Amino acid sequence: MAGCSGPQSALDPAGFEAEKVAALFNVMLGASAVIWLAVMLLAVVAAYAPPIAARNARPVIWIGGALVPTVVVGVLLVYGLGLMGPLRAAGDGVRIHVSAEQYWWRVSYLAPDDTVILETANRLVLPVDVRSDIYLTSPDVIHSFWVPALAGKVDAIPGRTNRAVLEPTREGRYRGQCAELCGTSHTFMALDVDVVSEEAYRAWLARTAEEARDPVTPEEERGLALFLETGCGACHTIRGTPADGTLGPDLTDMGSRPTIAAGLFPTNTGTIAGWIADAQNLKPGNAMPSFDVLPGEDLRAIAVYLESLE
């Protein structure tokens, strides 16, 4: 019962599709309850009532075994099929390309001409009451994109692009998850979804699309220098610096993300330093090596700099 509410519950809907799916669940649950009660009643009658003559049993068989199931299943089928059109309708707002990778999410916000406005990782920011198209693919194995409170599952498959539609109806922070076994650290592949007002969304997009701010303290300056010297920029991009790697997540706005390592830890100096030092033990099989040879003060300087990137 603890899974029936909260930021990752399909039974606590905060999106158009999730609301329709929850309503379908309730209808099917009600129909199933009625059928179960009818079957239990017949079982009691058969067990304790006087024997029923064959002429009286025949209508029960035809009505209870053929007519009622056909009507109930037919009604549920028509009801369910009627949802397909509205749920698959194209969005009219934000367009986002999401690449599911082992074991994180590459998120690119698209302009009308399909150019990338902003690339970030493991986080979606969406305007409330706006229907947004999410284009899903994968460069490695099959993953499945699922934000239970907002919509159903859609697979991310190598070599093709699938479309999901998210239309949040309530502001807040929700949790998404990879719902397809994709490797050793599948269970550690989550993402945060922040639903905000349209004004807040536009302000976030404009701010986050800017280049990273310059370091403002000596420790941040040292952290940036160490980030570049240790080769982190070969895998990661920080816009406005020489770091331009594309293998790993873009870190330009890392400090503003609620979590690091695809939902594994809250974002703060300690968790960032720990992740850099021990990434392979914390998330086995991911593409980032553990930099456990770095001394503690160097790890802290890099973490302080990365946390400052908002």
C-alpha positions, 0 to 999 in steps of 0.5 A: 500500500505504501506504493499507492501514493507519492512521486512515483505512484501511478495511483496518485496521478499528476498528468493527463495520461496518468489520470486516464490510466488511473480511471481505466484501472478503477473501472476495471477494478470495479468490473472485476469486483462485480464479477468476483462477487457474482462468482462467489455468490454462485459458488455459495449457492452451488455448495449450500443451496438445494440441488438445482434442476437442469432446466434451471441451471441452463439459463445460469450457464448461458447468462453467467458464462457467456452473456455477462462476460461478453458484455463486460469485456466488450464495454471495457474494450470500447472504453479502453480503445476510446482512450487511444486517440486522446492519449496519442495526440501530438503535443503543442508545446515543448519538444525534448529528445531523450537518449537513454544510456547505460545508466543515465538519461541524456536530455536535449531541448529542441527548437522548432527546427530540431536544433538543440537549445539546451542539453542536460542530464537526468532531469526534465523541467516541464511547464504545467498544463502544456502537452510536451512531446518526448522523443525517445531513443537509445545508443546501446540497449533497450530501456523504458522511459516511465514517469508513473505519476505523469504517463505510461511506459514507452520503450527507448530502442536502439535504431528507432525513435518512439514518442511519449507525451507528457501533459502535467496537470499539477506542479511538483517534483516527480520521479521517473525510472527506467522500467526495462532491465538494461544491465547491472545498474538498471535499478539506479537509472532514475530521473527527476521531473520538475513541473513548474509554471510556464513563466518559471519554465521559460526563465529556467530554459533561458538561464540554463542555456547560458554558458557556465559562470566563471569561478568566483572563489579560489577553491572553485578556480582550483576545482576547474583547473583540476577538472581540466587537468585530470581529463574530465573534459574529455568525457564531459562538457561544461559550456564556456570552458575547454571541456567539450566531451560528449561521452558523458553527461553535460555538466553545465548546470550540474549544481541545479540538479536535485540529484547526481548519478541519475537519481542515486544521491542528492546533489551536494559537495560530499556526494559529488566528491564521493561519486568521482572517487568511487563511481564504479563501486557505487554504480557498477558497470557505468562508463565513468571510472573511479578516480580514487587516486585523487587526494581528498582536497582535490576531490573537494575542490572539483566537487565545490566547482561542480556544485556551483554550476547552476 
